[in-house]
Structure formats: C-alpha cells, structure tokens
Amino acid sequence: MRMHVALILIAAALLCGCASTSDSKTQPKTVASPDGAPYKKHGQIQLAWFEDGFDFSGYDTLVIAPTKYTAKERPNEVEMRNWAIQYVQMALEQYIRTNGVFVSIVTREADLKPGAKILRMENTIIEYEKGGGGARYWVGLYGGGQPVLKVRGQFVDGEKALCKYEAFRHGESFGARFAGAYMADKDIQQNDINDFALDMSDFIFRARRHLPAH
C-alpha cells in the first residue's frame, strides 16, 4: 500500500514538473523587475540582464561582497537567517573559484592586490524562510514547508552595473521533496544555497565562453 501511494506521488510530481515546463514556454522573454532592469529568463539563474558586450573578460579579480538582507525578519529564524547570510558568500566563493574565470577571488577588500582589475559581486537576500518539517511531512512534495531563498545580485565595475540577476531556490533537491520531513531545515537550505552557487559558477563560465544557458 505504501509503495502504491509513493508511486502515485512520484507520478504527480512528474506531471507538475511537465506542467511548469509547458507554462514557462508561454511566458514573455523579458520580465519587469522592481529595480528597473529588463531581465530575461536565463536557465537555472532564472532571470539575468547583461550590459551589451559584457562577458566577464578583462577582470582578474572578483570581490564577493558580504551578503545583504532585506527580506522579512521573523523572530524564530534569527540563527538560521544569520547563518544563511554568511553561507551565501562562502558558497559563492567556493564554487566560482572552480570555474577558472578569475585569477583571484576574495571576500575582503583588504585582500586585494595592488593593480588588480576588479569586478565586484553584490548579493541581497530579498525573500527568506527557513521552512518547517511539519509542513513538509504533509505537503513538502509540492513545496509546503520548504525553505525559501531569493537572491537579487549584480556585478559592478566601480559604480557601473554590468550584469544583474535574480535566483530563487525552494527545496530543490529530490531528498527535500520526497523525504524533507526527515531532514533538517538547515540541511535543505544548505543544499539550495550550494545549488545556487554552483549554477552561478556555471552562469559566469558560460557567459565568458559565449556558451548558451542551459
């Protein structure tokens, strides 16, 4: 009986996934945003905008600034929220370092070398929830109780923005959806942040090599 129910849930999830893919094809390529940038859909990063001709070339150093937070602050999320704010920066440094685009990646201005050609990465968490195992037990497969993380960021040279993006993560892993009730909120959100950081590393690499998004 349990196996039968599990198969029904898996089938439902696959149907939901197919429906989402179909809907996305009918949505406009350019998406309005509160910050005024004409974002376009861009693979796993969801939304991105590039200054004409910008492809991350000409910079040897990336500065990943401390993550800012403007989302709703809930009293039961203080510890997780503070951890997430710091971990976003750490994960981005770790994953972007692997793509070979930049000679140096730093998270502190004090670590910059004289004469470096600097590109700065700025990130702000604009939506956040730590999630809850109780809700995941009943409706985690459909997103209920999953942690929420929405990041809006940009790459800037001085005061000039060269690329802007928005990324949303919400219990992305198979485990979070099918066994999330038995996983810690922090573990699921860590997976989501790692997923975002890995996709951002690929985003930079593909833009630099002029490869299409996937």
MDTraj code that builds the backbone (N, CA, C; nanometers):
import mdtraj as md
import numpy as np

residues = "MET ARG MET HIS VAL ALA LEU ILE LEU ILE ALA ALA ALA LEU LEU CYS GLY CYS ALA SER THR SER ASP SER LYS THR GLN PRO LYS THR VAL ALA SER PRO ASP GLY ALA PRO TYR LYS LYS HIS GLY GLN ILE GLN LEU ALA TRP PHE GLU ASP GLY PHE ASP PHE SER GLY TYR ASP THR LEU VAL ILE ALA PRO THR LYS TYR THR ALA LYS GLU ARG PRO ASN GLU VAL GLU MET ARG ASN TRP ALA ILE GLN TYR VAL GLN MET ALA LEU GLU GLN TYR ILE ARG THR ASN GLY VAL PHE VAL SER ILE VAL THR ARG GLU ALA ASP LEU LYS PRO GLY ALA LYS ILE LEU ARG MET GLU ASN THR ILE ILE GLU TYR GLU LYS GLY GLY GLY GLY ALA ARG TYR TRP VAL GLY LEU TYR GLY GLY GLY GLN PRO VAL LEU LYS VAL ARG GLY GLN PHE VAL ASP GLY GLU LYS ALA LEU CYS LYS TYR GLU ALA PHE ARG HIS GLY GLU SER PHE GLY ALA ARG PHE ALA GLY ALA TYR MET ALA ASP LYS ASP ILE GLN GLN ASN ASP ILE ASN ASP PHE ALA LEU ASP MET SER ASP PHE ILE PHE ARG ALA ARG ARG HIS LEU PRO ALA HIS".split()
xyz = np.array([
    [0.0839, -0.1209, 0.0000],
    [0.0000, 0.0000, 0.0000],
    [0.0870, 0.1253, 0.0000],
    [0.1902, 0.1250, 0.0855],
    [0.2798, 0.2419, 0.0913],
    [0.3508, 0.2630, -0.0413],
    [0.3919, 0.1500, -0.1024],
    [0.4597, 0.1601, -0.2321],
    [0.3654, 0.2179, -0.3367],
    [0.2390, 0.1782, -0.3316],
    [0.1401, 0.2286, -0.4267],
    [0.1225, 0.3797, -0.4120],
    [0.1134, 0.4262, -0.2868],
    [0.0991, 0.5693, -0.2605],
    [0.2217, 0.6456, -0.3085],
    [0.3417, 0.5903, -0.2836],
    [0.4655, 0.6561, -0.3250],
    [0.4704, 0.6730, -0.4758],
    [0.4269, 0.5673, -0.5490],
    [0.4275, 0.5752, -0.6948],
    [0.3311, 0.6816, -0.7452],
    [0.2161, 0.6939, -0.6775],
    [0.1195, 0.7974, -0.7163],
    [0.1786, 0.9365, -0.6955],
    [0.2477, 0.9553, -0.5813],
    [0.3082, 1.0856, -0.5525],
    [0.4168, 1.1203, -0.6530],
    [0.4985, 1.0219, -0.6891],
    [0.6057, 1.0459, -0.7864],
    [0.5454, 1.0845, -0.9214],
    [0.4405, 1.0125, -0.9609],
    [0.3754, 1.0448, -1.0882],
    [0.3178, 1.1852, -1.0870],
    [0.2577, 1.2222, -0.9734],
    [0.2010, 1.3571, -0.9615],
    [0.3090, 1.4625, -0.9723],
    [0.4242, 1.4369, -0.9090],
    [0.5349, 1.5328, -0.9140],
    [0.5853, 1.5508, -1.0563],
    [0.5946, 1.4380, -1.1294],
    [0.6410, 1.4466, -1.2679],
    [0.5435, 1.5242, -1.3536],
    [0.4131, 1.5035, -1.3303],
    [0.3124, 1.5778, -1.4061],
    [0.3195, 1.7259, -1.3761],
    [0.3424, 1.7599, -1.2460],
    [0.3559, 1.9016, -1.2091],
    [0.4761, 1.9630, -1.2775],
    [0.5859, 1.8860, -1.2847],
    [0.7062, 1.9359, -1.3483],
    [0.6842, 1.9625, -1.4960],
    [0.6110, 1.8701, -1.5604],
    [0.5824, 1.8887, -1.7024],
    [0.4967, 2.0116, -1.7239],
    [0.3999, 2.0322, -1.6357],
    [0.3120, 2.1484, -1.6492],
    [0.3900, 2.2764, -1.6346],
    [0.4842, 2.2817, -1.5410],
    [0.5647, 2.4018, -1.5203],
    [0.6475, 2.4325, -1.6430],
    [0.7061, 2.3267, -1.7028],
    [0.7883, 2.3465, -1.8221],
    [0.7042, 2.4023, -1.9364],
    [0.5843, 2.3477, -1.9505],
    [0.4968, 2.3944, -2.0580],
    [0.4579, 2.5399, -2.0378],
    [0.4243, 2.5775, -1.9131],
    [0.3841, 2.7145, -1.8856],
    [0.4958, 2.8129, -1.9133],
    [0.6200, 2.7734, -1.8823],
    [0.7322, 2.8659, -1.8960],
    [0.7547, 2.9058, -2.0411],
    [0.7161, 2.8198, -2.1345],
    [0.7368, 2.8493, -2.2758],
    [0.6456, 2.9617, -2.3238],
    [0.5344, 2.9810, -2.2526],
    [0.4397, 3.0826, -2.2956],
    [0.4639, 3.2175, -2.2298],
    [0.5578, 3.2227, -2.1343],
    [0.5842, 3.3472, -2.0643],
    [0.6753, 3.4377, -2.1474],
    [0.6647, 3.5696, -2.1299],
    [0.7469, 3.6624, -2.2094],
    [0.8947, 3.6459, -2.1782],
    [0.9786, 3.6709, -2.2768],
    [1.1221, 3.6572, -2.2575],
    [1.1772, 3.7668, -2.1671],
    [1.1209, 3.8862, -2.1753],
    [1.1652, 3.9962, -2.0911],
    [1.0693, 4.0117, -1.9740],
    [1.1257, 4.0246, -1.8534],
    [1.0463, 4.0280, -1.7314],
    [1.0707, 4.1585, -1.6581],
    [0.9647, 4.2269, -1.6220],
    [0.9779, 4.3517, -1.5475],
    [1.0267, 4.3224, -1.4060],
    [1.1049, 4.4143, -1.3496],
    [1.1591, 4.3951, -1.2155],
    [1.1556, 4.5268, -1.1398],
    [1.1403, 4.5206, -1.0054],
    [1.1366, 4.6434, -0.9259],
    [1.2604, 4.7317, -0.9400],
    [1.3749, 4.6716, -0.9729],
    [1.4958, 4.7539, -0.9832],
    [1.5129, 4.8159, -1.1214],
    [1.4159, 4.7906, -1.2121],
    [1.4180, 4.8565, -1.3415],
    [1.4971, 4.7871, -1.4506],
    [1.5687, 4.6799, -1.4183],
    [1.6479, 4.6103, -1.5200],
    [1.5579, 4.5223, -1.6066],
    [1.5799, 4.5227, -1.7402],
    [1.4983, 4.4393, -1.8295],
    [1.5491, 4.2943, -1.8278],
    [1.5173, 4.2242, -1.7237],
    [1.5647, 4.0861, -1.7089],
    [1.5100, 3.9966, -1.8193],
    [1.5864, 3.8935, -1.8504],
    [1.5402, 3.7884, -1.9399],
    [1.5601, 3.6538, -1.8709],
    [1.4776, 3.5579, -1.9064],
    [1.4907, 3.4244, -1.8488],
    [1.6256, 3.3671, -1.8898],
    [1.6930, 3.3045, -1.7937],
    [1.8298, 3.2610, -1.8204],
    [1.8614, 3.1323, -1.7449],
    [1.8091, 3.0210, -1.7940],
    [1.8439, 2.8917, -1.7371],
    [1.8186, 2.8832, -1.5884],
    [1.9115, 2.8207, -1.5174],
    [1.8935, 2.7943, -1.3752],
    [1.9035, 2.9188, -1.2874],
    [1.9565, 3.0291, -1.3390],
    [1.9614, 3.1526, -1.2603],
    [1.8249, 3.2218, -1.2633],
    [1.7376, 3.1772, -1.3463],
    [1.6028, 3.2304, -1.3656],
    [1.6001, 3.3607, -1.4438],
    [1.6561, 3.4680, -1.3869],
    [1.6498, 3.5974, -1.4540],
    [1.7883, 3.6619, -1.4580],
    [1.8204, 3.7237, -1.5712],
    [1.9505, 3.7905, -1.5827],
    [1.9449, 3.9026, -1.6859],
    [2.0305, 4.0005, -1.6643],
    [2.0464, 4.1111, -1.7592],
    [2.1957, 4.1379, -1.7749],
    [2.2392, 4.1593, -1.8989],
    [2.3791, 4.1901, -1.9287],
    [2.3896, 4.3248, -1.9998],
    [2.4865, 4.4043, -1.9594],
    [2.5266, 4.5207, -2.0389],
    [2.5788, 4.4691, -2.1718],
    [2.5463, 4.5399, -2.2790],
    [2.5909, 4.4967, -2.4113],
    [2.7417, 4.4744, -2.4139],
    [2.7810, 4.3557, -2.4592],
    [2.9221, 4.3245, -2.4745],
    [2.9897, 4.2690, -2.3509],
    [2.9236, 4.2698, -2.2371],
    [2.9874, 4.2211, -2.1147],
    [2.9888, 4.0689, -2.1125],
    [3.1083, 4.0106, -2.0884],
    [3.1211, 3.8644, -2.0814],
    [3.2212, 3.8204, -1.9743],
    [3.2458, 3.9054, -1.8752],
    [3.3366, 3.8778, -1.7634],
    [3.4847, 3.8822, -1.8024],
    [3.5147, 3.9160, -1.9269],
    [3.6547, 3.9247, -1.9668],
    [3.7147, 4.0569, -1.9197],
    [3.8482, 4.0589, -1.9089],
    [3.9190, 4.1807, -1.8716],
    [3.9334, 4.2019, -1.7223],
    [3.8875, 4.1063, -1.6416],
    [3.8976, 4.1187, -1.4955],
    [3.9744, 3.9988, -1.4411],
    [4.0740, 4.0264, -1.3574],
    [4.1487, 3.9154, -1.2982],
    [4.1057, 3.8836, -1.1557],
    [4.0292, 3.9750, -1.0939],
    [3.9906, 3.9575, -0.9536],
    [3.8411, 3.9805, -0.9340],
    [3.7773, 3.8867, -0.8657],
    [3.6366, 3.9019, -0.8285],
    [3.6284, 3.9243, -0.6776],
    [3.5632, 4.0322, -0.6394],
    [3.5356, 4.0585, -0.4979],
    [3.3904, 4.0197, -0.4711],
    [3.3692, 3.9224, -0.3846],
    [3.2339, 3.8835, -0.3461],
    [3.2020, 3.9553, -0.2153],
    [3.1191, 4.0556, -0.2226],
    [3.0889, 4.1390, -0.1057],
    [3.0030, 4.0614, -0.0055],
    [3.0046, 4.1029, 0.1219],
    [2.9159, 4.0413, 0.2210],
    [2.7705, 4.0520, 0.1756],
    [2.6955, 3.9469, 0.1964],
    [2.5562, 3.9424, 0.1538],
    [2.4696, 4.0353, 0.2388],
    [2.3831, 4.1100, 0.1720],
    [2.2877, 4.1955, 0.2429],
    [2.1546, 4.1219, 0.2594],
    [2.0708, 4.1757, 0.3475],
    [1.9423, 4.1111, 0.3759],
    [1.8336, 4.2160, 0.3862],
    [1.7299, 4.2054, 0.3022],
    [1.6174, 4.2990, 0.3074],
    [1.4841, 4.2263, 0.3180],
    [1.4870, 4.0929, 0.3324],
    [1.3641, 4.0151, 0.3415],
    [1.2994, 4.0316, 0.4790],
    [1.1822, 3.9764, 0.4939],
    [1.1107, 3.9824, 0.6211],
    [1.1912, 3.9121, 0.7297],
    [1.1979, 3.9721, 0.8468],
    [1.2696, 3.9134, 0.9599],
    [1.1690, 3.8530, 1.0576],
    [1.1797, 3.7215, 1.0789],
    [1.0912, 3.6514, 1.1716],
    [1.1706, 3.6118, 1.2956],
    [1.1115, 3.6270, 1.4143],
    [1.1856, 3.6023, 1.5380],
    [1.2340, 3.4587, 1.5555],
    [1.1665, 3.3619, 1.4906],
    [1.2081, 3.2222, 1.5048],
    [1.3128, 3.1805, 1.4023],
    [1.3624, 3.2773, 1.3244],
    [1.4586, 3.2455, 1.2182],
    [1.5937, 3.3126, 1.2377],
    [1.6162, 3.3752, 1.3498],
    [1.7365, 3.4570, 1.3686],
    [1.8635, 3.3769, 1.3428],
    [1.8773, 3.2619, 1.4081],
    [2.0001, 3.1833, 1.3939],
    [2.0195, 3.1342, 1.2517],
    [1.9151, 3.0761, 1.1932],
    [1.9241, 3.0254, 1.0559],
    [1.9475, 3.1385, 0.9568],
    [1.8802, 3.2501, 0.9785],
    [1.8946, 3.3644, 0.8880],
    [2.0380, 3.4153, 0.8880],
    [2.0955, 3.4332, 1.0058],
    [2.2337, 3.4818, 1.0148],
    [2.3310, 3.3845, 0.9501],
    [2.3052, 3.2558, 0.9697],
    [2.3905, 3.1551, 0.9046],
    [2.3789, 3.1643, 0.7534],
    [2.2566, 3.1743, 0.7015],
    [2.2348, 3.1786, 0.5568],
    [2.3014, 3.3002, 0.4939],
    [2.2919, 3.4148, 0.5602],
    [2.3536, 3.5373, 0.5085],
    [2.5029, 3.5176, 0.4879],
    [2.5673, 3.4546, 0.5834],
    [2.7116, 3.4307, 0.5730],
    [2.7435, 3.3181, 0.4746],
    [2.6591, 3.2149, 0.4743],
    [2.6902, 3.0983, 0.3913],
    [2.6758, 3.1275, 0.2423],
    [2.5856, 3.2152, 0.2046],
    [2.5731, 3.2512, 0.0628],
    [2.7071, 3.3016, 0.0090],
    [2.7727, 3.3898, 0.0824],
    [2.9017, 3.4424, 0.0397],
    [3.0071, 3.3316, 0.0335],
    [3.0103, 3.2462, 0.1358],
    [3.1086, 3.1374, 0.1408],
    [3.0905, 3.0397, 0.0250],
    [2.9659, 3.0019, -0.0020],
    [2.9395, 2.9054, -0.1086],
    [2.9749, 2.9627, -0.2455],
    [2.9409, 3.0889, -0.2681],
    [2.9753, 3.1518, -0.3956],
    [3.1259, 3.1537, -0.4170],
    [3.1995, 3.1889, -0.3127],
    [3.3458, 3.1886, -0.3248],
    [3.3966, 3.0490, -0.3599],
    [3.3476, 2.9495, -0.2918],
    [3.3939, 2.8123, -0.3118],
    [3.3654, 2.7624, -0.4526],
    [3.2441, 2.7837, -0.5007],
    [3.2062, 2.7277, -0.6307],
    [3.2578, 2.8094, -0.7486],
    [3.2543, 2.9416, -0.7392],
    [3.3026, 3.0236, -0.8502],
    [3.4528, 3.0041, -0.8705],
    [3.5225, 2.9757, -0.7623],
    [3.6675, 2.9535, -0.7719],
    [3.7003, 2.8359, -0.8649],
    [3.6076, 2.7416, -0.8798],
    [3.6366, 2.6209, -0.9586],
    [3.6253, 2.6414, -1.1094],
    [3.5650, 2.7532, -1.1552],
    [3.5407, 2.7649, -1.2998],
    [3.6578, 2.8237, -1.3780],
    [3.7596, 2.8749, -1.3079],
    [3.8801, 2.9214, -1.3744],
    [3.8701, 3.0544, -1.4457],
    [3.7610, 3.1274, -1.4288],
    [3.7448, 3.2542, -1.4985],
    [3.8306, 3.3641, -1.4367],
    [3.8429, 3.3639, -1.3041],
    [3.9179, 3.4687, -1.2345],
    [4.0464, 3.4120, -1.1740],
    [4.1517, 3.4912, -1.1816],
    [4.2782, 3.4515, -1.1201],
    [4.2662, 3.4522, -0.9684],
    [4.1921, 3.5506, -0.9166],
    [4.1792, 3.5661, -0.7718],
    [4.0347, 3.5957, -0.7347],
    [3.9898, 3.5357, -0.6246],
    [3.8573, 3.5633, -0.5695],
    [3.8739, 3.5940, -0.4215],
    [3.8228, 3.7088, -0.3784],
    [3.8376, 3.7491, -0.2387],
    [3.7026, 3.7914, -0.1826],
    [3.6909, 3.7876, -0.0519],
    [3.5680, 3.8315, 0.0153],
    [3.5934, 3.9523, 0.1046],
    [3.7197, 4.0014, 0.1047],
    [3.7536, 4.1201, 0.1839],
    [3.8357, 4.2152, 0.0989],
    [3.8040, 4.3406, 0.1063],
    [3.8790, 4.4417, 0.0316],
    [4.0261, 4.4420, 0.0708],
    [4.0522, 4.4067, 0.1971],
    [4.1899, 4.4078, 0.2471],
    [4.2787, 4.3059, 0.1760],
    [4.2171, 4.2073, 0.1126],
    [4.2947, 4.1025, 0.0450],
    [4.3242, 4.1343, -0.1012],
    [4.2806, 4.2502, -0.1487],
    [4.3052, 4.2876, -0.2877],
    [4.4525, 4.3186, -0.3102],
    [4.5031, 4.2787, -0.4253],
    [4.6416, 4.3075, -0.4612],
    [4.6478, 4.4378, -0.5402],
    [4.7548, 4.5155, -0.5223],
    [4.7693, 4.6415, -0.5967],
    [4.7661, 4.6174, -0.7475],
    [4.6940, 4.7028, -0.8172],
    [4.6888, 4.6939, -0.9628],
    [4.5912, 4.5915, -1.0180],
    [4.5155, 4.5250, -0.9303],
    [4.4214, 4.4236, -0.9771],
    [4.3073, 4.4888, -1.0550],
    [4.2624, 4.4199, -1.1586],
    [4.1451, 4.4622, -1.2351],
    [4.0242, 4.3974, -1.1695],
    [3.9440, 4.4778, -1.1009],
    [3.8444, 4.4259, -1.0070],
    [3.7024, 4.4301, -1.0625],
    [3.6332, 4.3195, -1.0450],
    [3.4887, 4.3121, -1.0667],
    [3.4277, 4.2763, -0.9310],
    [3.3215, 4.3459, -0.8948],
    [3.2611, 4.3259, -0.7634],
    [3.1243, 4.2587, -0.7777],
    [3.1013, 4.1583, -0.6947],
    [2.9737, 4.0866, -0.6931],
    [2.8979, 4.1235, -0.5662],
    [2.7750, 4.1726, -0.5824],
    [2.6940, 4.2153, -0.4689],
    [2.5638, 4.1356, -0.4670],
    [2.5285, 4.0800, -0.3514],
    [2.4096, 3.9973, -0.3395],
    [2.3220, 4.0441, -0.2239],
    [2.1916, 4.0403, -0.2450],
    [2.0946, 4.0744, -0.1411],
    [1.9881, 3.9664, -0.1349],
    [1.9626, 3.9134, -0.0173],
    [1.8534, 3.8178, 0.0022],
    [1.7248, 3.8988, 0.0157],
    [1.6331, 3.8821, -0.0786],
    [1.5109, 3.9630, -0.0792],
    [1.3870, 3.8832, -0.0367],
    [1.3989, 3.7505, -0.0341],
    [1.2931, 3.6660, 0.0221],
    [1.3604, 3.5538, 0.1001],
    [1.3032, 3.5219, 0.2176],
    [1.3670, 3.4191, 0.3003],
    [1.2669, 3.3528, 0.3943],
    [1.2747, 3.2195, 0.4028],
    [1.2050, 3.1414, 0.5047],
    [1.2905, 3.0193, 0.5355],
    [1.2968, 2.9826, 0.6609],
    [1.3790, 2.8664, 0.6980],
    [1.3069, 2.7350, 0.6738],
    [1.1736, 2.7376, 0.6589],
    [1.0973, 2.6162, 0.6353],
    [1.0589, 2.5474, 0.7648],
    [0.9863, 2.4360, 0.7511],
    [0.9422, 2.3623, 0.8682],
    [0.9101, 2.2181, 0.8348],
    [0.9621, 2.1251, 0.9154],
    [0.9438, 1.9827, 0.8888],
    [0.8003, 1.9361, 0.8977],
    [0.7197, 1.9987, 0.9850],
    [0.5806, 1.9588, 0.9975],
    [0.5040, 1.9765, 0.8685],
    [0.5196, 2.0918, 0.8062],
    [0.4523, 2.1177, 0.6790],
    [0.5085, 2.0294, 0.5681],
    [0.6386, 2.0033, 0.5723],
    [0.6991, 1.9178, 0.4694],
    [0.6445, 1.7754, 0.4769],
    [0.6074, 1.7305, 0.5974],
    [0.5552, 1.5955, 0.6134],
    [0.4287, 1.5763, 0.5298],
    [0.3447, 1.6800, 0.5253],
    [0.2174, 1.6682, 0.4553],
    [0.2239, 1.7160, 0.3103],
    [0.2891, 1.8270, 0.2860],
    [0.2857, 1.8847, 0.1509],
    [0.4245, 1.9261, 0.1013],
    [0.5290, 1.8666, 0.1555],
    [0.6649, 1.9018, 0.1133],
    [0.6911, 1.8735, -0.0326],
    [0.6244, 1.7697, -0.0862],
    [0.6408, 1.7358, -0.2268],
    [0.5996, 1.8507, -0.3178],
    [0.5035, 1.9309, -0.2714],
    [0.4512, 2.0418, -0.3513],
    [0.5063, 2.1767, -0.3063],
    [0.6087, 2.1745, -0.2216],
    [0.6740, 2.2982, -0.1806],
    [0.6385, 2.3446, -0.0415],
    [0.5371, 2.2859, 0.0204],
    [0.4992, 2.3274, 0.1546],
    [0.6091, 2.2991, 0.2558],
    [0.6409, 2.3966, 0.3391],
    [0.7421, 2.3791, 0.4423],
    [0.8856, 2.3825, 0.3940],
    [0.9067, 2.3982, 0.2644],
    [1.0440, 2.4039, 0.2122],
    [1.1048, 2.5411, 0.2410],
    [1.2342, 2.5458, 0.2718],
    [1.2999, 2.6762, 0.2877],
    [1.2883, 2.7595, 0.1601],
    [1.2883, 2.8901, 0.1779],
    [1.2771, 2.9831, 0.0651],
    [1.4002, 3.0736, 0.0642],
    [1.4600, 3.0902, -0.0515],
    [1.5726, 3.1823, -0.0664],
    [1.5644, 3.2476, -0.2033],
    [1.5493, 3.3786, -0.2054],
    [1.5523, 3.4533, -0.3314],
    [1.6612, 3.5586, -0.3206],
    [1.7536, 3.5537, -0.4157],
    [1.8692, 3.6436, -0.4151],
    [1.8640, 3.7339, -0.5373],
    [1.8817, 3.8618, -0.5144],
    [1.8995, 3.9575, -0.6235],
    [2.0431, 4.0084, -0.6159],
    [2.1135, 4.0045, -0.7282],
    [2.2538, 4.0442, -0.7246],
    [2.2967, 4.1161, -0.8507],
    [2.4217, 4.1624, -0.8471],
    [2.4769, 4.2308, -0.9631],
    [2.6290, 4.2230, -0.9600],
    [2.6868, 4.2352, -1.0783],
    [2.8310, 4.2507, -1.0941],
    [2.8555, 4.3950, -1.1349],
    [2.9443, 4.4628, -1.0638],
    [2.9678, 4.6041, -1.0901],
    [3.1170, 4.6325, -1.1069],
    [3.1454, 4.7297, -1.1907],
    [3.2805, 4.7843, -1.2062],
    [3.2724, 4.9277, -1.1564],
    [3.3254, 4.9516, -1.0367],
    [3.3081, 5.0827, -0.9750],
    [3.1622, 5.1008, -0.9367],
    [3.0967, 5.2006, -0.9984],
    [2.9550, 5.2238, -0.9734],
    [2.8669, 5.1726, -1.0878],
    [2.9288, 5.1178, -1.1907],
    [2.8552, 5.0770, -1.3106],
    [2.8153, 4.9300, -1.3041],
    [2.6865, 4.9020, -1.3107],
    [2.6371, 4.7648, -1.3141],
    [2.6542, 4.7070, -1.4541],
    [2.7153, 4.5890, -1.4622],
    [2.7393, 4.5233, -1.5905],
    [2.6526, 4.3996, -1.6097],
    [2.6045, 4.3455, -1.5003],
    [2.5181, 4.2273, -1.5061],
    [2.4326, 4.2247, -1.3795],
    [2.3033, 4.1953, -1.3952],
    [2.2136, 4.1803, -1.2812],
    [2.1408, 4.0473, -1.2935],
    [2.0977, 3.9936, -1.1805],
    [2.0328, 3.8622, -1.1836],
    [1.9422, 3.8439, -1.0624],
    [1.8499, 3.7502, -1.0757],
    [1.7669, 3.7056, -0.9643],
    [1.7610, 3.5536, -0.9674],
    [1.7752, 3.4923, -0.8514],
    [1.7705, 3.3461, -0.8416],
    [1.6831, 3.3063, -0.7246],
    [1.6027, 3.2037, -0.7447],
    [1.5090, 3.1565, -0.6425],
    [1.5330, 3.0081, -0.6165],
    [1.5452, 2.9711, -0.4885],
    [1.5616, 2.8317, -0.4506],
    [1.4610, 2.7976, -0.3412],
    [1.4011, 2.6758, -0.3536],
    [1.2874, 2.6424, -0.2673],
    [1.2780, 2.4905, -0.2505],
    [1.3752, 2.4324, -0.1795],
    [1.3749, 2.2875, -0.1627],
    [1.3961, 2.2164, -0.2943],
    [1.5121, 2.2404, -0.3578],
    [1.5354, 2.1952, -0.4946],
    [1.5701, 2.0472, -0.5064],
    [1.6251, 1.9883, -0.4028],
    [1.6753, 1.8519, -0.4153],
    [1.5634, 1.7487, -0.4103],
    [1.5892, 1.6322, -0.4669],
    [1.4947, 1.5207, -0.4639],
    [1.4647, 1.4823, -0.3195],
    [1.5695, 1.4804, -0.2365],
    [1.5512, 1.4438, -0.0968],
    [1.4593, 1.5392, -0.0231],
    [1.4727, 1.6684, -0.0508],
    [1.3894, 1.7687, 0.0155],
    [1.2421, 1.7481, -0.0172],
    [1.2144, 1.7099, -0.1400],
    [1.0753, 1.6945, -0.1830],
    [1.0135, 1.5632, -0.1341],
    [1.0912, 1.4554, -0.1343],
    [1.0353, 1.3248, -0.1037],
    [1.0646, 1.2770, 0.0387],
    [1.1650, 1.3354, 0.1030],
    [1.1964, 1.2941, 0.2407],
    [1.2252, 1.4150, 0.3285],
    [1.1721, 1.5318, 0.2881],
    [1.2024, 1.6560, 0.3585],
    [1.1565, 1.6585, 0.5029],
    [1.0539, 1.5811, 0.5357],
    [1.0040, 1.5791, 0.6734],
    [1.1080, 1.5219, 0.7687],
    [1.2018, 1.4443, 0.7154],
    [1.3037, 1.3797, 0.7974],
    [1.4393, 1.4484, 0.7839],
    [1.4421, 1.5626, 0.7176],
    [1.5652, 1.6392, 0.7009],
    [1.5573, 1.7692, 0.7800],
    [1.6717, 1.8163, 0.8271],
    [1.6767, 1.9436, 0.8990],
    [1.6580, 2.0590, 0.8016],
    [1.5926, 2.1667, 0.8493],
    [1.5754, 2.2860, 0.7664],
    [1.7088, 2.3343, 0.7121],
    [1.8095, 2.3351, 0.7992],
    [1.9404, 2.3868, 0.7604],
    [2.0033, 2.3038, 0.6492],
    [1.9878, 2.1709, 0.6568],
    [2.0466, 2.0847, 0.5546],
    [1.9829, 2.1105, 0.4182],
    [1.8509, 2.1290, 0.4170],
    [1.7828, 2.1560, 0.2899],
    [1.8256, 2.2916, 0.2345],
    [1.8316, 2.3918, 0.3218],
    [1.8695, 2.5241, 0.2741],
    [2.0162, 2.5289, 0.2309],
    [2.1005, 2.4532, 0.2977],
    [2.2403, 2.4470, 0.2556],
    [2.2499, 2.3877, 0.1153],
    [2.1718, 2.2828, 0.0885],
    [2.1689, 2.2256, -0.0462],
    [2.1212, 2.3280, -0.1486],
    [2.0201, 2.4065, -0.1111],
    [1.9684, 2.5091, -0.2021],
    [2.0727, 2.6163, -0.2314],
    [2.1434, 2.6600, -0.1286],
    [2.2463, 2.7633, -0.1478],
    [2.3606, 2.7085, -0.2326],
    [2.3992, 2.5839, -0.2061],
    [2.5043, 2.5216, -0.2875],
    [2.4597, 2.5113, -0.4330],
    [2.3326, 2.4782, -0.4542],
    [2.2785, 2.4683, -0.5895],
    [2.2856, 2.6034, -0.6599],
    [2.2478, 2.7093, -0.5890],
    [2.2563, 2.8447, -0.6441],
    [2.4007, 2.8815, -0.6783],
    [2.4932, 2.8526, -0.5860],
    [2.6337, 2.8882, -0.6070],
    [2.6939, 2.8109, -0.7244],
    [2.6600, 2.6833, -0.7352],
    [2.7095, 2.6027, -0.8472],
    [2.6551, 2.6562, -0.9798],
    [2.5271, 2.6895, -0.9815],
    [2.4679, 2.7437, -1.1044],
    [2.5265, 2.8805, -1.1391],
    [2.5586, 2.9608, -1.0375],
    [2.6200, 3.0907, -1.0643],
    [2.7595, 3.0729, -1.1231],
    [2.8336, 2.9752, -1.0727],
    [2.9654, 2.9467, -1.1288],
    [2.9535, 2.9085, -1.2761],
    [2.8551, 2.8253, -1.3076],
    [2.8325, 2.7839, -1.4455],
    [2.7839, 2.9014, -1.5308],
    [2.7003, 2.9862, -1.4716],
    [2.6496, 3.1065, -1.5373],
    [2.7652, 3.1953, -1.5842],
    [2.8618, 3.2188, -1.4954],
    [2.9790, 3.3012, -1.5278],
    [3.0634, 3.2344, -1.6357],
    [3.0879, 3.1048, -1.6184],
    [3.1712, 3.0307, -1.7135],
    [3.1106, 3.0349, -1.8535],
    [2.9806, 3.0123, -1.8633],
    [2.9154, 3.0088, -1.9937],
    [2.9131, 3.1467, -2.0595],
    [2.8922, 3.2494, -1.9786],
    [2.8941, 3.3849, -2.0346],
    [3.0331, 3.4185, -2.0862],
    [3.1365, 3.3796, -2.0115],
    [3.2746, 3.4087, -2.0522],
    [3.3110, 3.3335, -2.1796],
    [3.2612, 3.2110, -2.1953],
    [3.2939, 3.1290, -2.3129],
    [3.1920, 3.1462, -2.4248],
    [3.0951, 3.2341, -2.4035],
    [2.9897, 3.2615, -2.5012],
    [2.9106, 3.1339, -2.5338],
    [2.8815, 3.0566, -2.4301],
    [2.8034, 2.9349, -2.4437],
    [2.6586, 2.9631, -2.4073],
    [2.5627, 2.8935, -2.4678],
    [2.4218, 2.9178, -2.4335],
    [2.3903, 2.8696, -2.2928],
    [2.2909, 2.9327, -2.2313],
    [2.2458, 2.8890, -2.0996],
    [2.1767, 2.7547, -2.1126],
    [2.1726, 2.6812, -2.0008],
    [2.1007, 2.5534, -2.0047],
    [2.0167, 2.5379, -1.8794],
])
top = md.Topology()
chain = top.add_chain()
for i, resn in enumerate(residues, 1):
    res = top.add_residue(resn, chain, resSeq=i)
    for name in ("N", "CA", "C"):
        top.add_atom(name, md.element.get_by_symbol(name[0]), res)
traj = md.Trajectory(xyz[None], top)
